[in-house]
Amino acid sequence: MRKRWVKLLAIIALLAVPMSGAAVAQEAQPLRVGATVGLALVADDLQAPLSLKVPDDGTGRRFIVEQTGQIRILTADGRLLPEPFLDVSDKLSSSSGERGLLGLAFHPDYAENGRFFVYYSAVRRPEAPTNFSHTSHISEFRVSDDDPNRADPDSERIILQVDQPQANHNAGDLEFGPDGYLYITLGDGGGANDVGVGHTPGLGNGQDINQLLGKILRIDVDSGDPYGIPPDNPFVGREGRDEIFAYGFRNPFRMNFDGDDLYVADVGQNRWEEVNLVVKGGNYGWNRKEATDCFDPASPDNPPETCTDVGPFGEPLIDPIIEYPQRDIGGFGVAVIGGFVYRGNDLPGLRGRYVFGDYSGGGGAPGTLLMAQERRPGELWHLSEIRVAGRPDGELGEQVRGFGMGPDGELYVLTQVGGVGGGHAYQLVHPARPAARGSNRVLVTTLSGDEEVPPVDTRAKGTAVFTLSEDGTTIDYRLNVNNIRDVMMAHIHVAPRGVNGGVAVWLYPEDGPPPQLIPGVFNGTLATGTITADDLVGPLAGGSIPQLHALMMAGQTYVNVHTSANPGGEIRGQL
């Protein structure tokens, strides 16, 4: 049985830890729908996007971090600039799995000093143990003197290096707090259970206050060499690393501030995902606990009936404010992706709620958008699902990779479908607004077996994006698919939802018939190109692009990806 703990305020010799993060136990409840939103596409053809940041410089630019090593600029008028703001891809040890370019933070005075900071996975430095995986770099860069849309690649100043035992659990988020200090998330060093090579025996890295892994750090980048220590950090003048702000984390992949409140989403091990409201000096339990569950590193699937509720020094372990079960124990979670408290005006039903997500349903399945709100102090927050208007069964249909917030408090979600080029950035908007770049020139559809007539039981998914040219004479398209086997061809068909219709445009192969088999499972961009009037066939042969676009806007077309298992493995999405 699960053992939960209700924390009482405790004063201990080493630390006085406020208990604002404590949680009264509750049994898991079925996930209910809390709100419905629309998604307005603001950028596509992204490479594994992780976060969206907006500097306080008055330009309205949005900076998108791609795990592959680039930072892209989305201008105030909605253009994704072709050249990256910064490219550190040649500095990375890898951009696969959980390594890569992981974090970005603009200095609070960026408009005046042009300073910004990144977190990336570099090759193992010579001083690191030879059996370690790589070294994490937290580096400062400056914007170019000649071009505000380009960073100076030669301005790098490495301010902190952390050697990583394994390739996973890198965390990697960066945020400036309202106090002006830089906060950094570090995972426990990777592997599993916080044990093994590079993990402190008996404690785990999360509980070892004499090293940096498994912590939230807070440093002063405006003093010291290469940085200073805030004088009120909890271990200043005591045993423990001076940089530590809070500890006991497994993989705190994303964090954000809402005023003075610091929200940290910590990815779980085998059973539970959690979000913590982090306070200075707090111990958040890993690897003694996983969320509110007791945890045994020697048997991670079997929590003990009882466990300690204090850390190595007798300090209380602070429970999360949000937890939910992973799919392996009957839930829906795989990895929590932290978001933001919504402070915008377009979605009043979300105002004051913490909006976040879960990466995937597992095995490449789509992710889930979530929201949570406080019940009563000391209780786990109420959790519910956010549905997406205009998509099959209200599901997102894409993997959740990150979030962003604009200066107006409106939120963005970053997603992925398939492989390279399958990344999207959407703004969460009122469901009555078009799911496009603020106009009807862009159309997006998600593809699944549920949309087939009759429905098909398949794990395959897809996303198709169509953009009408300014003069209305061509349509650019990109079709990304995931977990689809033995693809043969892909088309635009003419017919309303629930009805099969004739082929109007070949998308794959781009030059039309005959079909071309891609044997085995395919993930990534299946087709990309430009549709002209000459490409129209079947019911639209001899027609025009405006005619095709009008049918798309009227919901009279759908995208179909065909396989050799026809009709057993196909996917479809209505436009």
RODO-2510 file (C-alpha; in nm, 4 decimals, decimal comma):
residues 575
     n   res          X          Y          Z
     1     m     0,0000     0,0000     0,0000
     2     r     0,1116     0,3578    -0,0560
     3     k     0,2359     0,5459     0,2464
     4     r     0,1738     0,9230     0,2362
     5     w     0,2967     1,1809     0,4813
     6     v     0,1383     1,5011     0,6037
     7     k     0,4203     1,7373     0,6923
     8     l     0,4221     1,9567     1,0025
     9     l     0,6311     2,2685     1,0207
    10     a     0,9741     2,1650     1,1529
    11     i     1,2624     2,3715     1,2825
    12     i     1,5889     2,1881     1,2538
    13     a     1,9458     2,2679     1,3484
    14     l     2,0816     2,2911     0,9938
    15     l     1,7979     2,4518     0,8006
    16     a     1,4644     2,6115     0,8646
    17     v     1,2557     2,4935     0,5686
    18     p     0,9121     2,6489     0,5037
    19     m     0,6475     2,3913     0,4264
    20     s     0,4503     2,5635     0,1515
    21     g     0,5067     2,2597    -0,0742
    22     a     0,3621     1,9952     0,1600
    23     a     0,0699     1,7877     0,0342
    24     v    -0,2111     1,6011     0,2052
    25     a    -0,2649     1,2606     0,0466
    26     q    -0,5450     1,1905    -0,1975
    27     e    -0,6167     0,8912    -0,4139
    28     a    -0,5711     0,9322    -0,7895
    29     q    -0,8932     1,0378    -0,9623
    30     p    -0,9934     0,9878    -1,3274
    31     l    -0,8581     1,2680    -1,5455
    32     r    -1,1385     1,5061    -1,6356
    33     v    -1,1588     1,7725    -1,9048
    34     g    -1,0998     2,1157    -1,7551
    35     a    -1,0916     2,3402    -2,0634
    36     t    -1,0815     2,3486    -2,4423
    37     v    -0,8399     2,5669    -2,6371
    38     g    -0,7517     2,6393    -2,9961
    39     l    -0,3985     2,6155    -3,1308
    40     a    -0,2664     2,8892    -3,3586
    41     l     0,0386     2,7690    -3,5514
    42     v     0,3169     3,0275    -3,5278
    43     a     0,6137     2,8244    -3,6582
    44     d     0,6775     2,4848    -3,8153
    45     d     0,9678     2,2911    -3,9668
    46     l     1,1443     2,3161    -3,6295
    47     q     1,4106     2,0733    -3,5104
    48     a     1,3141     1,9281    -3,1706
    49     p     1,1947     2,2568    -3,0108
    50     l     1,2224     2,2705    -2,6293
    51     s     1,1368     2,6203    -2,5112
    52     l     1,0308     2,9665    -2,6220
    53     k     1,1748     3,2739    -2,4519
    54     v     1,0935     3,6436    -2,4950
    55     p     1,3533     3,9020    -2,3871
    56     d     1,2357     4,2256    -2,2310
    57     d     1,3663     4,4406    -2,5163
    58     g     1,0460     4,5753    -2,6707
    59     t     1,0931     4,4004    -3,0074
    60     g     0,8233     4,1336    -2,9664
    61     r     1,0627     3,8674    -3,0925
    62     r     1,0205     3,5119    -2,9670
    63     f     1,3318     3,2942    -2,9418
    64     i     1,2810     2,9188    -2,9916
    65     v     1,5396     2,6771    -2,8531
    66     e     1,5998     2,3684    -3,0684
    67     q     1,7641     2,0712    -2,8969
    68     t     1,9800     2,0186    -3,2064
    69     g     2,1778     2,3302    -3,1134
    70     q     2,0059     2,6290    -3,2721
    71     i     1,8139     2,9243    -3,1335
    72     r     1,5625     3,0518    -3,3898
    73     i     1,3919     3,3916    -3,4001
    74     l     1,0197     3,4304    -3,4637
    75     t     0,9632     3,7974    -3,5403
    76     a     0,6778     4,0083    -3,4061
    77     d     0,5057     3,9858    -3,7455
    78     g     0,5236     3,6052    -3,7471
    79     r     0,8280     3,5330    -3,9657
    80     l     1,0658     3,2529    -3,8669
    81     l     1,4034     3,3877    -3,9692
    82     p     1,6035     3,1388    -4,1800
    83     e     1,9349     3,2063    -4,0065
    84     p     1,9615     3,1041    -3,6398
    85     f     2,0297     3,3600    -3,3700
    86     l     2,2898     3,1191    -3,2288
    87     d     2,4170     2,7794    -3,3442
    88     v     2,6156     2,5655    -3,0973
    89     s     2,5553     2,2346    -3,2763
    90     d     2,9299     2,1884    -3,3341
    91     k     2,9892     2,2155    -2,9566
    92     l     2,7465     1,9387    -2,8577
    93     s     2,8461     1,5917    -2,7442
    94     s     2,5114     1,4811    -2,8870
    95     s     2,1605     1,6143    -2,9452
    96     s     1,9912     1,2759    -2,9165
    97     g     1,7979     1,1464    -2,6178
    98     e     1,8212     1,3981    -2,3331
    99     r     2,1393     1,5805    -2,4407
   100     g     2,1716     1,8871    -2,6602
   101     l     2,0976     2,2582    -2,6291
   102     l     1,8612     2,2533    -2,3332
   103     g     1,8249     2,6001    -2,1823
   104     l     1,8214     2,9746    -2,2571
   105     a     1,7823     3,2779    -2,0332
   106     f     1,8124     3,6456    -2,1242
   107     h     1,9717     3,8771    -1,8719
   108     p     1,7110     4,1079    -1,7116
   109     d     1,9012     4,4013    -1,8666
   110     y     1,9382     4,2338    -2,2062
   111     a     1,8072     4,5422    -2,3891
   112     e     2,1080     4,7370    -2,2574
   113     n     2,3857     4,4770    -2,2207
   114     g     2,3002     4,2103    -2,4822
   115     r     2,3918     3,9255    -2,2434
   116     f     2,2220     3,5867    -2,2485
   117     f     2,2982     3,2398    -2,1105
   118     v     2,2635     2,8883    -2,2493
   119     y     2,2923     2,5339    -2,1140
   120     y     2,4242     2,2657    -2,3503
   121     s     2,5735     1,9166    -2,3393
   122     a     2,9402     1,9408    -2,4389
   123     v     3,1982     1,6679    -2,4832
   124     r     3,3564     1,5355    -2,1647
   125     r     3,6254     1,7759    -2,0438
   126     p     3,9745     1,6357    -1,9715
   127     e     3,9345     1,6763    -1,5944
   128     a     3,6193     1,4616    -1,5834
   129     p     3,6327     1,0924    -1,4873
   130     t     3,7023     0,8847    -1,7971
   131     n     3,3938     0,6677    -1,7388
   132     f     3,1589     0,9699    -1,7404
   133     s     2,9347     1,0554    -2,0370
   134     h     2,9833     1,4282    -2,1004
   135     t     3,0123     1,7720    -1,9408
   136     s     2,7271     2,0223    -1,9142
   137     h     2,8191     2,3826    -1,9946
   138     i     2,6402     2,6923    -1,8686
   139     s     2,7791     2,9683    -2,0880
   140     e     2,7317     3,3399    -2,1399
   141     f     2,7085     3,4877    -2,4910
   142     r     2,6466     3,8388    -2,6193
   143     v     2,4448     3,9675    -2,9105
   144     s     2,6354     4,0854    -3,2162
   145     d     2,7255     4,4552    -3,2295
   146     d     2,6175     4,4673    -3,5943
   147     d     2,2989     4,2592    -3,6062
   148     p     2,0390     4,2288    -3,3255
   149     n     1,9152     3,9042    -3,4837
   150     r     2,2536     3,7329    -3,4538
   151     a     2,4585     3,6423    -3,1492
   152     d     2,8346     3,6793    -3,1483
   153     p     2,9538     3,3145    -3,1566
   154     d     3,3016     3,4170    -3,0392
   155     s     3,1710     3,5856    -2,7244
   156     e     3,1228     3,2629    -2,5278
   157     r     3,2335     3,2674    -2,1647
   158     i     3,1872     2,9357    -1,9846
   159     i     3,0728     3,0155    -1,6321
   160     l     3,0016     2,6662    -1,4983
   161     q     3,0876     2,3095    -1,6017
   162     v     2,9219     2,0031    -1,4470
   163     d     3,0426     1,6527    -1,5340
   164     q     2,7623     1,4061    -1,6065
   165     p     2,8011     1,0334    -1,5277
   166     q     2,5343     0,9188    -1,7748
   167     a     2,3706     1,0640    -2,0849
   168     n     2,0222     1,1185    -1,9391
   169     h     1,8658     1,3308    -1,6613
   170     n     2,0400     1,6505    -1,7687
   171     a     1,7485     1,8830    -1,6802
   172     g     1,9047     2,2026    -1,8221
   173     d     1,6597     2,4861    -1,7696
   174     l     1,7758     2,8424    -1,6995
   175     e     1,5666     3,1250    -1,5553
   176     f     1,6373     3,4614    -1,3974
   177     g     1,4367     3,5043    -1,0801
   178     p     1,2703     3,8233    -0,9604
   179     d     1,5776     3,8668    -0,7388
   180     g     1,7981     3,9050    -1,0481
   181     y     1,9896     3,5804    -0,9860
   182     l     2,0286     3,2986    -1,2404
   183     y     1,8573     2,9694    -1,1472
   184     i     1,9814     2,6427    -1,3024
   185     t     1,8243     2,2948    -1,2968
   186     l     2,0505     1,9897    -1,2803
   187     g     1,9373     1,6282    -1,2903
   188     d     2,0780     1,3553    -1,0705
   189     g     2,3414     1,2449    -1,3226
   190     g     2,1355     0,9898    -1,5115
   191     g     2,1065     0,6163    -1,5276
   192     a     1,8241     0,5039    -1,3013
   193     n     1,7324     0,5187    -0,9323
   194     d     2,0170     0,7658    -0,8552
   195     v     2,2649     0,4827    -0,8048
   196     g     2,5729     0,3521    -0,9839
   197     v     2,8779     0,5198    -1,1363
   198     g     2,8962     0,8859    -1,0382
   199     h     2,6164     0,8607    -0,7780
   200     t     2,6881     0,9008    -0,4059
   201     p     2,6527     0,5612    -0,2332
   202     g     2,3807     0,5479     0,0297
   203     l     2,2495     0,8968    -0,0433
   204     g     2,2189     0,9353    -0,4174
   205     n     2,3181     1,2625    -0,5781
   206     g     1,9810     1,4179    -0,5048
   207     q     2,0453     1,4008    -0,1294
   208     d     2,4179     1,4762    -0,1368
   209     i     2,4533     1,8475    -0,0589
   210     n     2,8265     1,8394    -0,1316
   211     q     2,7824     1,8117    -0,5066
   212     l     2,5659     1,9870    -0,7664
   213     l     2,3747     1,7086    -0,9434
   214     g     2,0075     1,6684    -0,8495
   215     k     1,9756     2,0349    -0,7483
   216     i     1,8359     2,3748    -0,8303
   217     l     2,1289     2,6204    -0,8297
   218     r     2,1193     2,9979    -0,7785
   219     i     2,4173     3,2122    -0,8775
   220     d     2,4994     3,5791    -0,9310
   221     v     2,6255     3,6370    -1,2860
   222     d     2,6827     4,0078    -1,2193
   223     s     2,9614     3,9547    -0,9662
   224     g     3,2507     3,7201    -0,8983
   225     d     3,4731     3,5290    -1,1380
   226     p     3,3155     3,3509    -1,3139
   227     y     3,0104     3,4060    -1,0889
   228     g     2,9190     3,5108    -0,7367
   229     i     2,7129     3,3415    -0,4654
   230     p     2,3991     3,5094    -0,3280
   231     p     2,4744     3,5621     0,0424
   232     d     2,1414     3,4113     0,1527
   233     n     2,1834     3,0816    -0,0349
   234     p     2,0997     2,8114     0,2223
   235     f     2,4422     2,6464     0,2496
   236     v     2,6564     2,9573     0,2650
   237     g     2,8729     2,9239     0,5753
   238     r     2,7538     2,5677     0,6364
   239     e     2,8331     2,2233     0,5030
   240     g     2,7186     2,1939     0,1421
   241     r     2,7818     2,3578    -0,1934
   242     d     2,7221     2,7318    -0,1836
   243     e     2,5500     2,7305    -0,5265
   244     i     2,2602     2,5104    -0,4095
   245     f     1,9159     2,6705    -0,3713
   246     a     1,7115     2,3479    -0,3295
   247     y     1,7785     1,9746    -0,3611
   248     g     1,6325     1,6250    -0,3836
   249     f     1,5472     1,6244    -0,7576
   250     r     1,5649     1,3498    -1,0194
   251     n     1,5327     1,5334    -1,3510
   252     p     1,3895     1,8848    -1,3049
   253     f     1,3642     1,9405    -1,6785
   254     r     1,1601     2,2651    -1,6781
   255     m     1,0968     2,5435    -1,4253
   256     n     0,9367     2,8864    -1,4273
   257     f     0,8574     3,1743    -1,1977
   258     d     0,5118     3,3174    -1,1328
   259     g     0,5949     3,6251    -0,9317
   260     d     0,8036     3,4942    -0,6419
   261     d     0,6725     3,1373    -0,6760
   262     l     0,9091     2,8881    -0,8407
   263     y     0,7429     2,5923    -1,0154
   264     v     0,9664     2,2940    -1,0977
   265     a     0,8460     1,9896    -1,2933
   266     d     1,0516     1,6839    -1,1955
   267     v     1,0363     1,3844    -1,4308
   268     g     0,9653     1,0622    -1,2425
   269     q     1,1212     0,7153    -1,2384
   270     n     0,8804     0,4250    -1,2925
   271     r     0,5541     0,5310    -1,1290
   272     w     0,4842     0,9008    -1,0695
   273     e     0,5289     1,2433    -1,2327
   274     e     0,5390     1,5539    -1,0144
   275     v     0,5443     1,9345    -1,0003
   276     n     0,6940     2,1116    -0,7003
   277     l     0,6541     2,4598    -0,5582
   278     v     1,0166     2,5150    -0,4623
   279     v     1,1380     2,7145    -0,1635
   280     k     1,4900     2,8075    -0,0599
   281     g     1,6653     2,5211     0,1180
   282     g     1,3868     2,2725     0,0475
   283     n     1,4532     1,8989     0,0134
   284     y     1,2134     1,7457    -0,2411
   285     g     1,2760     1,3843    -0,1570
   286     w     1,4522     1,2049    -0,4432
   287     n     1,5660     0,9258    -0,4132
   288     r     1,3959     0,8576    -0,0802
   289     k     1,0593     0,9332    -0,2350
   290     e     0,9054     0,9503    -0,5815
   291     a     0,6360     1,2184    -0,5631
   292     t     0,4441     1,1314    -0,2430
   293     d     0,5329     0,7620    -0,2747
   294     c     0,8022     0,5891    -0,0745
   295     f     1,0875     0,4777    -0,3000
   296     d     1,3379     0,1922    -0,2821
   297     p     1,6274     0,2245    -0,5329
   298     a     1,6817    -0,1507    -0,5144
   299     s     1,3186    -0,2203    -0,6160
   300     p     1,1842     0,0861    -0,8005
   301     d     0,8588    -0,0821    -0,9091
   302     n     0,7692    -0,1856    -0,5545
   303     p     0,7480     0,1056    -0,3109
   304     p     0,7958     0,0032     0,0526
   305     e     0,4998     0,0359     0,2860
   306     t     0,6831     0,2847     0,5052
   307     c     0,9735     0,5202     0,4586
   308     t     1,1414     0,8143     0,6207
   309     d     0,9895     1,1579     0,5799
   310     v     1,3126     1,3395     0,6593
   311     g     1,6428     1,3982     0,4830
   312     p     2,0010     1,3259     0,5922
   313     f     1,9984     1,6033     0,8533
   314     g     1,6466     1,5450     0,9870
   315     e     1,5013     1,8112     0,7542
   316     p     1,1472     1,7390     0,6260
   317     l     1,0992     1,6063     0,2717
   318     i     0,8620     1,8397     0,0909
   319     d     0,5880     1,6756    -0,1152
   320     p     0,4847     1,7998    -0,4615
   321     i     0,1796     2,0155    -0,5253
   322     i     0,0885     1,8050    -0,8316
   323     e     0,1381     1,4368    -0,9024
   324     y    -0,0091     1,1899    -1,1511
   325     p     0,0543     0,8215    -1,2311
   326     q     0,2574     0,6902    -1,5200
   327     r     0,1009     0,4648    -1,7799
   328     d     0,2775     0,1546    -1,6426
   329     i     0,0672     0,1743    -1,3249
   330     g    -0,2578     0,2555    -1,5016
   331     g    -0,2120     0,6289    -1,5605
   332     f    -0,1313     0,8306    -1,8705
   333     g     0,2097     0,9815    -1,7915
   334     v     0,5552     0,9288    -1,9362
   335     a     0,7439     1,2511    -1,8580
   336     v     0,6072     1,5745    -1,7130
   337     i     0,6838     1,8905    -1,9142
   338     g     0,6609     2,1990    -1,6967
   339     g     0,4704     2,5054    -1,8110
   340     f     0,3407     2,8342    -1,6694
   341     v     0,0664     2,9869    -1,4626
   342     y    -0,1609     3,1455    -1,7222
   343     r    -0,1818     3,5250    -1,6875
   344     g    -0,3239     3,6140    -2,0306
   345     n    -0,6675     3,7401    -2,1348
   346     d    -0,7628     3,5222    -2,4331
   347     l    -0,8528     3,2152    -2,2245
   348     p    -1,0361     3,3240    -1,9072
   349     g    -1,1002     2,9607    -1,8101
   350     l    -0,7250     2,9086    -1,7672
   351     r    -0,6489     3,2286    -1,5777
   352     g    -0,4511     3,1569    -1,2617
   353     r    -0,4172     2,7866    -1,3484
   354     y    -0,0854     2,6115    -1,3918
   355     v    -0,0744     2,4945    -1,7565
   356     f     0,1703     2,2180    -1,8455
   357     g     0,1809     1,8812    -2,0196
   358     d     0,3025     1,5262    -2,0462
   359     y     0,5461     1,4393    -2,3225
   360     s     0,3767     1,1306    -2,4676
   361     g     0,1503     0,8387    -2,4076
   362     g     0,4512     0,6117    -2,4604
   363     g     0,5817     0,4365    -2,7687
   364     g     0,5594     0,7535    -2,9775
   365     a     0,1950     0,8202    -2,8874
   366     p     0,0808     1,1848    -2,8604
   367     g     0,1200     1,3925    -2,5485
   368     t    -0,1363     1,5539    -2,3213
   369     l    -0,2054     1,9166    -2,2285
   370     l    -0,2867     1,9610    -1,8586
   371     m    -0,3979     2,2242    -1,6107
   372     a    -0,3976     2,2311    -1,2312
   373     q    -0,5357     2,4585    -0,9644
   374     e    -0,4933     2,4740    -0,5899
   375     r    -0,7689     2,3275    -0,3720
   376     r    -0,6794     2,4078    -0,0113
   377     p    -0,3347     2,4640     0,1376
   378     g    -0,1592     2,1341     0,2004
   379     e    -0,3639     1,9341    -0,0526
   380     l    -0,2540     1,8067    -0,3906
   381     w    -0,3867     2,0358    -0,6620
   382     h    -0,6842     1,9477    -0,8792
   383     l    -0,5621     1,8113    -1,2143
   384     s    -0,7552     1,8087    -1,5426
   385     e    -0,6959     1,7741    -1,9153
   386     i    -0,7000     2,0526    -2,1733
   387     r    -0,8655     1,9455    -2,4986
   388     v    -0,7888     2,0952    -2,8417
   389     a    -1,0722     2,2257    -3,0563
   390     g    -1,0911     2,0950    -3,4111
   391     r    -0,8748     1,7884    -3,3542
   392     p    -0,9925     1,4258    -3,3431
   393     d    -1,1415     1,3474    -3,0010
   394     g    -0,9989     1,6784    -2,8801
   395     e    -0,6516     1,5238    -2,8551
   396     l    -0,3348     1,7210    -2,9227
   397     g    -0,2050     1,4515    -3,1569
   398     e     0,1598     1,5537    -3,1110
   399     q     0,4307     1,5018    -2,8521
   400     v     0,4708     1,7826    -2,5976
   401     r     0,8284     1,9114    -2,5699
   402     g     0,8054     2,2519    -2,4032
   403     f     0,6151     2,5720    -2,3304
   404     g     0,6687     2,9451    -2,3499
   405     m     0,5021     3,2632    -2,2297
   406     g     0,4768     3,5935    -2,4119
   407     p     0,4991     3,9331    -2,2412
   408     d     0,1186     3,9495    -2,2615
   409     g     0,0850     3,6346    -2,0497
   410     e    -0,0353     3,4235    -2,3433
   411     l     0,1101     3,0728    -2,3662
   412     y     0,2811     2,8693    -2,6373
   413     v     0,3292     2,4935    -2,6625
   414     l     0,6161     2,3328    -2,8553
   415     t     0,5508     1,9934    -3,0095
   416     q     0,7012     1,7245    -3,2304
   417     v     0,5589     1,4758    -3,4778
   418     g     0,7958     1,2286    -3,6373
   419     g     1,1611     1,3112    -3,6874
   420     v     1,3665     1,5967    -3,8333
   421     g     1,1567     1,8979    -3,9302
   422     g     0,8499     1,7774    -3,7441
   423     g     0,8573     2,0434    -3,4730
   424     h     0,5803     2,3005    -3,4293
   425     a     0,5191     2,6060    -3,2138
   426     y     0,1568     2,6931    -3,1339
   427     q    -0,0034     2,9705    -2,9357
   428     l    -0,2899     2,8635    -2,7113
   429     v    -0,5880     3,0700    -2,8230
   430     h    -0,9631     3,0885    -2,7776
   431     p    -1,1175     2,7839    -2,9531
   432     a    -1,3163     3,0117    -3,1844
   433     r    -0,9987     3,1507    -3,3389
   434     p    -0,8415     2,9816    -3,6439
   435     a    -0,5691     2,7256    -3,5791
   436     a    -0,3255     2,9188    -3,7953
   437     r    -0,0812     3,2089    -3,7940
   438     g    -0,3561     3,4548    -3,7145
   439     s    -0,5140     3,4217    -4,0605
   440     n    -0,6754     3,1643    -4,2876
   441     r    -0,3625     3,1247    -4,4996
   442     v    -0,2331     2,8364    -4,2870
   443     l    -0,4197     2,5123    -4,2254
   444     v    -0,3108     2,2333    -3,9921
   445     t    -0,4530     1,8857    -3,9495
   446     t    -0,3566     1,5871    -3,7379
   447     l    -0,3849     1,2381    -3,8853
   448     s    -0,4835     0,9194    -3,7060
   449     g    -0,6486     0,5859    -3,7678
   450     d    -0,9601     0,7113    -3,5890
   451     e    -1,0337     0,9436    -3,8818
   452     e    -1,0341     0,6617    -4,1358
   453     v    -1,3652     0,5376    -4,2817
   454     p    -1,4055     0,2862    -4,1266
   455     p    -1,1669     0,3588    -3,8327
   456     v    -0,8317     0,1769    -3,8233
   457     d    -0,6582     0,0538    -3,5080
   458     t    -0,3028     0,1853    -3,5466
   459     r    -0,0399     0,3656    -3,3374
   460     a     0,0569     0,5751    -3,6399
   461     k     0,0020     0,9512    -3,6212
   462     g     0,0753     1,2495    -3,8429
   463     t     0,0533     1,6242    -3,8897
   464     a     0,0094     1,8166    -4,2147
   465     v     0,0634     2,1923    -4,2535
   466     f    -0,0515     2,3868    -4,5635
   467     t     0,0386     2,7519    -4,6294
   468     l    -0,1245     2,9544    -4,9061
   469     s     0,1139     3,1937    -5,0809
   470     e     0,0635     3,5708    -5,0559
   471     d    -0,0680     3,5875    -5,4134
   472     g    -0,2906     3,2810    -5,3670
   473     t    -0,1398     3,0840    -5,6581
   474     t     0,0494     2,8093    -5,4707
   475     i     0,0276     2,6124    -5,1450
   476     d     0,3375     2,4977    -4,9565
   477     y     0,2981     2,1782    -4,7551
   478     r     0,4810     1,9603    -4,5046
   479     l     0,3588     1,6160    -4,3971
   480     n     0,5165     1,4527    -4,0897
   481     v     0,4315     1,1023    -3,9720
   482     n     0,5238     0,8817    -3,6789
   483     n     0,5144     0,5040    -3,6216
   484     i     0,3676     0,4226    -3,9624
   485     r     0,4673     0,1009    -4,1381
   486     d     0,5145     0,0322    -4,5114
   487     v     0,4059     0,3710    -4,6478
   488     m     0,3006     0,3637    -5,0137
   489     m     0,1555     0,7066    -5,0942
   490     a    -0,0159     1,0172    -4,9542
   491     h    -0,2840     1,2426    -5,1042
   492     i    -0,5324     1,5223    -5,0558
   493     h    -0,8809     1,3826    -5,1163
   494     v    -1,2033     1,5742    -5,1752
   495     a    -1,4879     1,4725    -4,9410
   496     p    -1,6455     1,5873    -4,6118
   497     r    -1,5637     1,4209    -4,2799
   498     g    -1,6792     1,0613    -4,2602
   499     v    -1,6963     1,0141    -4,6382
   500     n    -1,4345     0,8761    -4,8751
   501     g    -1,3562     1,0802    -5,1849
   502     g    -1,1314     1,1026    -5,4891
   503     v    -0,7638     1,1993    -5,5005
   504     a    -0,7099     1,5685    -5,5856
   505     v    -0,3359     1,6102    -5,5129
   506     w    -0,0458     1,3668    -5,4747
   507     l     0,1732     1,4574    -5,1772
   508     y     0,3888     1,1437    -5,1756
   509     p     0,5455     1,0654    -5,4154
   510     e     0,5640     1,4368    -5,5017
   511     d     0,5672     1,3648    -5,8746
   512     g     0,2590     1,1458    -5,8525
   513     p     0,2034     0,7800    -5,9389
   514     p     0,3189     0,5111    -5,9235
   515     p     0,3277     0,4567    -5,5438
   516     q     0,6703     0,4129    -5,3836
   517     l     0,7016     0,1722    -5,0907
   518     i     0,9052     0,2754    -4,7847
   519     p     0,9530    -0,0612    -4,6140
   520     g     0,9394    -0,0892    -4,2361
   521     v     0,8467     0,1752    -3,9798
   522     f     0,8873     0,5376    -4,0904
   523     n     0,9229     0,8428    -3,8640
   524     g     0,9817     1,1942    -3,9908
   525     t     0,8973     1,4183    -4,2847
   526     l     0,7237     1,2068    -4,5460
   527     a     0,6550     1,4859    -4,7933
   528     t     0,7293     1,8537    -4,8425
   529     g     0,6826     2,0743    -5,1466
   530     t     0,4629     2,3245    -5,3278
   531     i     0,1252     2,2586    -5,4891
   532     t     0,0503     2,4434    -5,8139
   533     a    -0,2533     2,4271    -6,0421
   534     d    -0,0675     2,1753    -6,2589
   535     d    -0,0658     1,9305    -5,9653
   536     l    -0,4464     1,9125    -5,9385
   537     v    -0,5967     1,5824    -6,0559
   538     g    -0,9189     1,3843    -6,0301
   539     p    -1,2153     1,5977    -5,9166
   540     l    -1,0013     1,9161    -5,9363
   541     a    -0,8248     1,8471    -6,2682
   542     g    -0,8125     2,1727    -6,4631
   543     g    -0,9052     2,3713    -6,1513
   544     s    -0,7188     2,6405    -5,9590
   545     i    -0,5363     2,6773    -5,6273
   546     p    -0,8040     2,9196    -5,4963
   547     q    -1,0597     2,6479    -5,5681
   548     l    -0,8574     2,3913    -5,3723
   549     h    -0,8027     2,6353    -5,0854
   550     a    -1,1741     2,7156    -5,0678
   551     l    -1,2544     2,3450    -5,0349
   552     m    -0,9919     2,3135    -4,7619
   553     m    -1,1418     2,6041    -4,5704
   554     a    -1,4906     2,4578    -4,6080
   555     g    -1,3852     2,1259    -4,4516
   556     q    -1,4325     1,9404    -4,7798
   557     t    -1,0847     1,7888    -4,8075
   558     y    -0,8769     1,5441    -4,6077
   559     v    -0,5197     1,4152    -4,6072
   560     n    -0,4714     1,0390    -4,6323
   561     v    -0,1495     0,8394    -4,5901
   562     h    -0,1788     0,4963    -4,7493
   563     t     0,0155     0,1834    -4,6589
   564     s     0,0589    -0,1643    -4,8025
   565     a    -0,1809    -0,2834    -4,5285
   566     n    -0,4651    -0,0833    -4,6897
   567     p    -0,6957    -0,0313    -4,5153
   568     g    -0,5366    -0,1838    -4,2058
   569     g    -0,2629     0,0683    -4,1300
   570     e    -0,3675     0,4008    -4,2762
   571     i    -0,4138     0,7434    -4,1174
   572     r    -0,6322     1,0378    -4,2149
   573     g    -0,6999     1,3957    -4,1079
   574     q    -0,9784     1,6287    -4,2180
   575     l    -0,8845     1,9834    -4,3180
***
